């Protein structure tokens, strides 16, 4: 698994969990969904995200052209 795939997977999981928490616990959990969305948006422009540093620290590699 690459850093980029792990980032998308983690973001998807956090969004789904926060939506479930908003439905069952409190609508304030939607702020977490908004935070993830904004973080993904800024990451698209800067190619930097705190989660990427964590994934690299645990040994995941960056994607390179031509690999699957």
DAZI-V641102 format. One line per field, one symbol per residue. ss: DSSP state (@ for helix, = for strand, . for the rest). phi: phi as a letter, one per 30 degrees, with the letter a starting at -180 (. if undefined). Layout:
ss: ???
phi: ???
This chain:
ss: .=@@@@@@@@@@@@@@@@@@@@@@..@@@@@@@@@@@@@@@@@@@@...@@@@@@@@...=.......
phi: .ceddddddddddddddddddddccaddddddddddddddddddcchbaeddddddddjdcddbdicc
